[in-house]
Amino acid sequence: MSEQWFMGKYVGQRSRAENYPSKKHLKKFIGKGHISSGVMVKFLGQVKEKDSVTIQVPKIQGAIPFIKSNIPQMMINYDCSNLIFGMLNPLNHQKSPGGFLGGEGALIAGEGSILGIGLDVVGSICLPSSFCRLRGLKPTGNRISKLGVVSPTIGMKSVTGMLEPMVRDMDSLAFCTLLCEEMFRLDPTMPPTPSFDEEVYTSSKPFWTGYYEKDHYFQLSPSMKWAIQQKRKLLQHAGHMLVPVAPPKIDHMAGELFTRDFKGDIMDPNLKSQFNTYRLPALVKRILAIILKPIYPRIAWDLSALCGVGSAKNLWDQHGAVAVYRTKFIAKWRKLRLDVILCPALGPVFNHGYAGKLSAATSYTNLYNVINFPAGVVPVSTATRAEEELKHYQGHYRDPWDKRLKDAVEGAVGLQVAIQCVALPWQEDLCPSFMKEVETLAHSMKRNV
């Protein structure tokens, strides 16, 4: 990110960038001396006294952090909506840029930047990478320092928030140099893990790959299923071993392990349906859960989980349940001798306003936040006329969440579809390597066609 690039590339694109609210209102240098509000009105007057470690490290290496981008209010909705700034996807203005880092996705997709870094809690990098045709990598939690970062989720332990990069091409992602000695020196609470291993990234060793097309909790679109099927065939033809896997008890993960841990600002109208549910008294939620369980069991589980844990002991039990779930997942992984997993991301791109009404759709990315596995997202195909099959779509539970998917992805034909590449904790180097292989095979298929 040299000064030459900044002056020539960014300024040259400024007239285009000004068309997007996620860029237009945020032209300020970030870090010390600037506001970090979390797009909450009550934080607008608070000025940072010091750069976060994630800003200090790129500066030491010669980078120029030059702009802040848009996020949703409280980082609780993946439509990237808030009352301070707007939200647009530069690839299609009718579509969401995704969240929770949708502003960063829009900025990079619109060629306003070459690298973005942000905090991921429930798919904040994976979703905008999928919606904006980018490459993103969610590392293992605590691999990158969060010291000095403003977050509305400080203190949350059941789901690990992590900082991560998002770029337009694989090589930029692979050689993002946040993993370095400076990180440990500036924040001694970080594990002194080695820097990125280029030898792993360039290796031609075949991958022992697990794969699945659905998680039996939320049924995605036909284009996503087709993308996984095609990439599985390409990987097999290239000499990789493919093994079908089934992620265990996703309904338990999405409700008990993920949602139950989430518990005075002006409210964004796009978040009202979501927050109105959160704000219901616990007793009302429990009563509704009992009433709805025979008809809509998935919504009933969610309402029950939103009642929270209730006590410190229950919170400890919930943390223990997450650890047990993760241990079982790793045991199954090792039994199958997997290197990586190929699985769906969320897509194709949603229309505005549906993120708060379809929280269940993030189960594919939430899983790897809960069990704290590194996961990367790479675009591999585009939505086709197969989306017409959604006319007969019913989903797994045939509830209002399933019915909304058809409206959420309407008009997505020709837009990007992305998949996830997952590795075991602390093995981030495998993700870019596998992502590069998947991307290369996808491009080869396009050329042959």
Phi, psi and omega per residue, in radians:
M1 nan 1.237 -3.047
S2 -1.416 2.848 3.107
E3 -1.080 -0.614 3.131
Q4 -1.092 -0.757 3.124
W5 -1.120 -0.750 -3.120
F6 -1.033 -0.858 -3.084
M7 -1.223 -0.697 -3.065
G8 -1.451 -0.815 -3.037
K9 -1.384 -0.914 -3.052
Y10 -1.204 -0.860 -3.109
V11 -1.108 -0.620 3.102
G12 -1.123 -0.452 -3.142
Q13 -1.678 0.069 -2.968
R14 -1.046 -0.697 -3.092
S15 -1.106 -0.616 3.091
R16 -1.248 -0.723 -3.095
A17 -1.064 -0.585 -3.074
E18 -1.186 -0.197 3.090
N19 -1.329 -0.232 -3.040
Y20 -1.951 2.099 -3.118
P21 -0.988 -0.587 -3.113
S22 -1.122 -0.287 3.081
K23 -1.877 -0.754 -2.949
K24 -0.960 -0.712 -3.023
H25 -1.626 0.084 -2.983
L26 -2.183 0.534 -3.130
K27 -1.459 1.409 3.102
K28 -2.558 2.566 3.062
F29 -1.233 2.506 -3.026
I30 -1.724 2.810 3.068
G31 1.800 -2.513 -3.058
K32 -0.954 2.301 3.104
G33 1.500 0.089 -3.113
H34 -2.258 2.829 -3.070
I35 -1.405 2.408 2.997
S36 -2.239 1.634 -2.899
S37 -1.666 -0.274 -2.980
G38 1.096 0.413 -3.038
V39 0.808 0.650 2.991
M40 -1.916 2.288 -3.042
V41 -0.977 -0.657 -3.068
K42 -1.179 -0.266 -3.139
F43 -1.781 0.067 -3.014
L44 -1.098 -0.478 -3.105
G45 -1.626 0.041 -3.070
Q46 -1.592 2.080 -3.083
V47 -1.780 2.350 3.132
K48 -1.232 2.340 3.118
E49 -1.604 -0.239 -3.072
K50 -2.648 2.541 3.041
D51 -1.132 2.502 2.980
S52 -1.209 2.812 3.126
V53 -1.021 -0.635 -3.119
T54 -1.160 -0.360 3.033
I55 -1.577 -0.643 -3.128
Q56 -1.097 -0.735 -3.081
V57 -1.093 -0.888 3.088
P58 -1.043 -0.633 3.116
K59 -1.103 -0.732 3.109
I60 -1.037 -0.600 -3.091
Q61 -1.547 0.061 3.038
G62 1.745 0.080 3.131
A63 -1.365 2.842 3.140
I64 -2.134 1.593 3.010
P65 -1.140 2.101 -2.958
F66 -2.228 -0.078 -3.059
I67 -2.767 2.579 3.007
K68 -1.835 2.617 -3.075
S69 -2.203 3.048 -2.918
N70 -1.389 2.508 3.009
I71 -2.387 2.857 3.097
P72 -1.328 2.768 3.129
Q73 -1.001 2.172 -3.138
M74 1.092 0.173 -3.136
M75 0.945 0.740 -3.041
I76 -2.065 0.094 -3.103
N77 -2.499 2.307 -3.056
Y78 -1.581 0.418 2.987
D79 -1.664 -0.111 -3.135
C80 1.056 0.748 -3.088
S81 -1.851 2.459 3.041
N82 -2.778 2.997 -3.076
L83 -1.502 -0.176 -3.072
I84 -1.601 -0.762 -3.100
F85 -2.210 2.883 3.139
G86 -1.539 -2.975 -3.140
M87 -2.622 2.135 3.075
L88 -2.532 2.572 3.004
N89 -1.691 2.090 -3.086
P90 -1.130 -0.306 3.124
L91 -1.438 -0.396 3.120
N92 -2.901 1.981 -3.019
H93 -1.186 -0.272 3.117
Q94 -1.467 -0.123 -3.037
K95 -1.893 2.730 3.079
S96 -1.347 2.529 3.024
P97 -1.352 -0.058 -3.079
G98 1.445 2.949 3.117
G99 -2.595 3.000 0.376
F100 -1.676 -0.078 3.134
L101 -1.899 0.780 -3.088
G102 -1.107 -0.573 3.102
G103 -1.118 -0.695 3.095
E104 -1.152 -0.710 3.094
G105 -1.082 -0.760 3.126
A106 -1.135 -0.707 -3.128
L107 -1.090 -0.820 -3.113
I108 -1.254 -0.741 3.120
A109 -1.099 -0.560 3.109
G110 -1.497 0.199 3.098
E111 1.113 0.561 3.065
G112 -1.622 -0.165 -3.139
S113 -2.780 2.829 3.117
I114 -1.879 -0.252 -3.112
L115 -2.658 2.377 3.063
G116 -2.268 2.616 3.139
I117 -2.290 2.356 3.137
G118 -2.727 3.016 -3.091
L119 -1.583 2.253 3.140
D120 -1.934 2.267 3.059
V121 -2.118 -0.744 -3.097
V122 -2.349 0.539 3.141
G123 1.980 0.438 -3.006
S124 -1.101 -0.492 3.071
I125 -1.639 -0.729 -3.077
C126 -1.067 -0.722 -3.067
L127 -1.245 -0.889 3.083
P128 -1.146 -0.519 3.065
S129 -1.100 -0.743 3.115
S130 -1.174 -0.752 -3.049
F131 -1.346 -0.431 -3.036
C132 -1.977 0.245 3.077
R133 1.067 0.847 -3.113
L134 -2.107 3.087 3.053
R135 -2.016 2.231 -3.130
G136 -2.358 2.641 3.138
L137 -2.299 2.090 3.032
K138 -1.654 1.899 -3.119
P139 -1.375 3.082 2.993
T140 -1.062 2.485 3.119
G141 -0.994 2.496 -3.126
N142 1.193 0.273 3.009
R143 -1.394 -0.553 3.112
I144 -2.090 2.334 -3.034
S145 -1.141 2.421 3.039
K146 -1.851 0.191 -3.110
L147 -1.080 2.123 3.133
G148 1.598 0.005 -3.116
V149 -1.533 2.339 3.073
V150 -1.455 2.194 -3.106
S151 -2.541 2.433 3.064
P152 -1.406 -0.004 -3.074
T153 -1.988 0.365 3.113
I154 -1.058 2.309 -3.130
G155 1.714 -0.253 3.121
M156 -1.333 2.216 -3.071
K157 -2.007 -0.464 -3.077
S158 -1.113 -0.650 3.056
V159 -2.050 2.144 -3.038
T160 -1.490 2.098 3.020
G161 -1.391 2.496 3.139
M162 -2.527 2.615 3.079
L163 -1.552 2.523 -3.019
E164 -2.740 2.757 -3.095
P165 -1.678 2.742 3.088
M166 -2.484 2.307 -3.035
V167 -2.494 3.116 3.115
R168 -1.620 -0.376 -3.088
D169 -2.430 2.749 -3.023
M170 -1.133 -0.695 -3.090
D171 -1.107 -0.657 3.095
S172 -1.126 -0.624 3.116
L173 -1.206 -0.761 -3.079
A174 -1.116 -0.615 -3.038
F175 -1.814 0.277 2.979
C176 -1.106 2.094 -2.906
T177 -1.727 0.707 3.070
L178 -1.272 -0.497 -3.133
L179 -1.476 1.694 -3.030
C180 -2.745 3.040 -3.107
E181 -1.119 -0.568 -3.128
E182 -1.045 -0.614 3.141
M183 -1.041 -0.827 -3.130
F184 -1.201 -0.635 -3.134
R185 -1.156 -0.701 -3.118
L186 -1.358 -0.480 3.133
D187 -2.394 1.610 -3.062
P188 -1.175 -0.121 3.065
T189 -1.381 -0.173 3.092
M190 -1.375 2.485 3.058
P191 -1.177 2.389 -3.122
P192 -1.325 1.109 -3.104
T193 -1.329 2.694 -3.124
P194 -1.207 2.827 3.094
S195 -1.250 3.066 -3.124
F196 -0.983 2.347 -3.106
D197 -1.649 1.756 -3.119
E198 -1.119 -0.520 -3.133
E199 -1.111 -0.685 3.084
V200 -1.151 -0.731 -3.101
Y201 -1.095 -0.652 -3.074
T202 -1.651 0.016 -3.107
S203 -1.158 2.548 3.105
S204 -1.824 0.213 -3.136
K205 -1.111 2.319 3.127
P206 -1.091 2.566 3.120
F207 -1.645 2.390 2.937
W208 -1.557 1.840 -2.861
T209 -1.998 2.147 2.943
G210 -1.471 2.683 3.126
Y211 -2.631 2.651 2.958
Y212 -2.629 2.629 -3.089
E213 -1.743 -0.342 -3.126
K214 -2.687 2.749 -3.100
D215 -1.899 0.064 3.114
H216 1.095 0.358 3.022
Y217 -2.073 -0.794 3.060
F218 -2.360 2.127 -3.116
Q219 -1.494 2.103 -3.118
L220 -1.507 -3.093 -3.017
S221 -1.297 2.813 3.094
P222 -1.008 -0.604 -3.123
S223 -1.124 -0.623 3.108
M224 -1.196 -0.744 3.106
K225 -1.087 -0.736 3.122
W226 -1.115 -0.693 -3.133
A227 -1.065 -0.776 3.128
I228 -1.142 -0.761 -3.130
Q229 -1.072 -0.774 -3.117
Q230 -1.169 -0.741 -3.131
K231 -1.211 -0.558 3.060
R232 -1.087 -0.787 -3.140
K233 -1.135 -0.714 3.133
L234 -1.127 -0.720 3.133
L235 -1.148 -0.716 3.098
Q236 -1.096 -0.758 -3.140
H237 -1.119 -0.512 -3.139
A238 -1.453 -0.015 3.063
G239 1.785 0.100 3.115
H240 -1.512 2.599 3.110
M241 -1.550 2.224 -3.129
L242 -1.971 2.272 -3.089
V243 -2.231 2.135 3.101
P244 -1.179 2.402 3.093
V245 -2.295 2.788 3.092
A246 -2.283 1.914 3.122
P247 -1.054 2.323 -3.007
P248 -1.381 2.407 2.933
K249 0.780 1.020 -3.137
I250 -1.133 -0.563 3.090
D251 -1.085 -0.677 3.081
H252 -1.166 -0.743 3.130
M253 -1.102 -0.839 -3.042
A254 -1.177 -0.603 -3.109
G255 -1.615 -1.180 -3.022
E256 -1.198 -0.722 -3.011
L257 -1.589 -0.472 -3.089
F258 -1.792 -1.111 -2.990
T259 -1.148 -0.619 -3.026
R260 -1.125 -0.297 -3.112
D261 -1.530 -0.075 -3.083
F262 -1.663 2.064 3.130
K263 -2.198 nan nan
G264 nan 0.896 3.042
D265 -2.129 2.892 3.065
I266 -1.180 2.336 -2.978
M267 -1.579 2.291 3.013
D268 -1.226 2.230 -3.121
P269 -0.972 -0.557 3.140
N270 -1.187 -0.261 -3.134
L271 -1.759 -0.005 -2.982
K272 -1.051 -0.816 -3.102
S273 -1.090 -0.644 3.127
Q274 -1.206 -0.865 -3.076
F275 -1.297 -0.511 3.078
N276 -1.074 -0.631 3.078
T277 -1.183 -0.775 3.127
Y278 -1.033 -0.648 -3.006
R279 -1.455 -0.118 3.095
L280 -1.049 2.446 3.066
P281 -0.980 2.554 -3.097
A282 -0.974 -0.677 -3.136
L283 -1.090 -0.723 3.131
V284 -1.130 -0.726 3.099
K285 -1.056 -0.750 -3.125
R286 -1.135 -0.707 3.123
I287 -1.136 -0.804 3.114
L288 -1.072 -0.684 3.137
A289 -1.072 -0.708 3.125
I290 -1.147 -0.734 -3.112
I291 -1.170 -0.727 -3.028
L292 -1.461 -0.315 -3.029
K293 -0.948 -0.745 3.130
P294 -1.199 -0.437 -3.059
I295 -1.717 -0.907 -3.107
Y296 -2.207 1.359 -3.038
P297 -1.056 -0.614 -3.113
R298 -1.150 -0.742 3.103
I299 -1.169 -0.628 3.101
A300 -1.118 -0.749 3.102
W301 -1.056 -0.722 -3.115
D302 -1.134 -0.775 3.120
L303 -1.078 -0.732 3.108
S304 -1.093 -0.752 -3.141
A305 -1.143 -0.589 -3.129
L306 -1.221 -0.121 3.058
C307 -1.262 -0.244 3.115
G308 1.497 -3.095 -3.064
V309 -1.555 -0.494 3.006
G310 1.570 -0.472 -3.116
S311 -2.748 2.870 3.112
A312 -1.089 -0.713 3.128
K313 -1.075 -0.745 3.124
N314 -1.142 -0.590 3.094
L315 -1.143 -0.756 3.088
W316 -1.084 -0.719 3.112
D317 -1.083 -0.663 3.134
Q318 -1.176 -0.722 3.070
H319 -1.079 -0.689 3.095
G320 -1.131 -0.662 3.115
A321 -1.124 -0.652 3.070
V322 -1.080 -0.773 -3.137
A323 -1.097 -0.716 3.112
V324 -1.117 -0.781 3.130
Y325 -1.048 -0.780 3.141
R326 -1.107 -0.723 3.140
T327 -1.091 -0.734 3.109
K328 -1.146 -0.667 3.130
F329 -1.116 -0.781 3.140
I330 -1.144 -0.682 3.123
A331 -1.074 -0.715 3.109
K332 -1.180 -0.687 3.105
W333 -1.013 -0.850 -3.091
R334 -1.233 -0.581 3.083
K335 -1.062 -0.635 3.120
L336 -1.515 -0.058 3.105
R337 1.013 0.757 -3.068
L338 -1.407 2.588 2.918
D339 -1.644 -0.770 -3.046
V340 -2.557 2.959 3.025
I341 -2.210 2.391 3.041
L342 -1.841 2.172 -3.080
C343 -2.695 2.947 -3.103
P344 -1.189 2.627 2.820
A345 -1.772 -3.014 3.083
L346 -1.551 2.297 3.125
G347 3.006 3.054 -0.069
P348 -1.192 -3.030 -2.959
V349 -1.031 2.369 3.128
F350 -1.457 2.671 2.959
N351 -1.321 2.808 -3.141
H352 -1.056 2.490 2.993
G353 1.608 -0.072 -3.071
Y354 -1.701 -0.219 -3.094
A355 -1.078 -0.788 -3.126
G356 -1.198 -0.295 -3.141
K357 -1.724 -0.073 -3.081
L358 -2.362 0.915 3.114
S359 -1.117 -0.471 -3.134
A360 -1.113 -0.429 -3.080
A361 -1.201 -0.251 -3.116
T362 -1.529 0.166 -3.107
S363 -1.035 -0.531 -3.101
Y364 -1.188 -0.562 3.095
T365 -1.649 -0.587 3.141
N366 -0.995 -0.647 -3.089
L367 -0.894 -0.807 -3.035
Y368 -1.445 -0.208 2.929
N369 -1.349 -0.725 -3.127
V370 -1.119 -0.825 -3.086
I371 -1.578 0.003 3.004
N372 1.073 0.901 3.050
F373 -1.827 2.517 3.017
P374 -1.212 2.457 -3.131
A375 -2.564 2.375 3.093
G376 -2.022 2.683 3.113
V377 -2.116 2.338 3.136
V378 -2.436 2.318 3.104
P379 -1.250 2.411 -3.061
V380 -2.275 -0.305 -3.094
S381 -2.814 -2.985 3.093
T382 -2.243 2.733 3.097
A383 -1.180 2.421 -3.078
T384 -2.012 -3.036 3.092
R385 -1.144 -0.142 3.085
A386 -1.025 -0.344 3.108
E387 -1.082 -0.310 3.084
E388 -1.114 -0.392 3.092
E389 -1.090 -0.341 -3.131
L390 -1.154 -0.241 3.065
K391 -1.045 -0.507 -3.139
H392 -1.876 0.222 -3.092
Y393 -1.236 2.340 3.109
Q394 -2.164 -0.396 3.133
G395 1.404 -3.062 -3.101
H396 -1.405 -0.632 -3.028
Y397 -1.950 -0.186 3.120
R398 0.965 0.702 3.125
D399 -1.890 3.138 -3.116
P400 -0.993 -0.538 3.111
W401 -1.133 -0.773 3.112
D402 -1.103 -0.701 -3.091
K403 -1.163 -0.491 -3.094
R404 -1.314 -0.358 -3.072
L405 -1.012 -0.697 -3.122
K406 -1.005 -0.759 3.121
D407 -1.266 -0.594 -3.096
A408 -1.116 -0.645 -3.068
V409 -1.795 0.113 3.135
E410 -1.010 2.333 3.124
G411 1.467 0.270 -3.070
A412 -1.586 -0.030 -3.113
V413 -1.003 2.238 -3.138
G414 1.619 -0.210 3.107
L415 -1.549 2.862 -2.956
Q416 -1.209 2.626 3.002
V417 -2.211 2.284 -3.083
A418 -2.117 2.767 3.098
I419 -2.176 2.905 3.119
Q420 -1.813 2.538 3.029
C421 -2.154 2.114 -2.961
V422 -2.098 2.528 3.079
A423 -2.319 3.016 3.077
L424 -1.242 2.769 3.118
P425 -0.933 2.473 3.110
W426 1.194 0.221 3.082
Q427 -2.028 0.769 3.141
E428 -0.989 -0.519 -3.092
D429 -1.063 -0.502 -3.137
L430 -1.237 -0.558 -3.090
C431 -1.074 -0.970 3.117
P432 -1.042 -0.614 3.130
S433 -1.111 -0.802 3.127
F434 -1.220 -0.689 3.095
M435 -1.044 -0.730 3.125
K436 -1.079 -0.721 3.125
E437 -1.125 -0.779 3.123
V438 -1.087 -0.767 3.141
E439 -1.120 -0.750 3.131
T440 -1.068 -0.771 3.129
L441 -1.147 -0.657 3.111
A442 -1.132 -0.732 3.107
H443 -1.154 -0.639 3.109
S444 -1.104 -0.698 3.123
M445 -1.112 -0.719 3.119
K446 -1.095 -0.723 -3.134
R447 -1.133 -0.685 -3.127
N448 -1.194 -0.617 3.090
V449 -1.175 nan nan
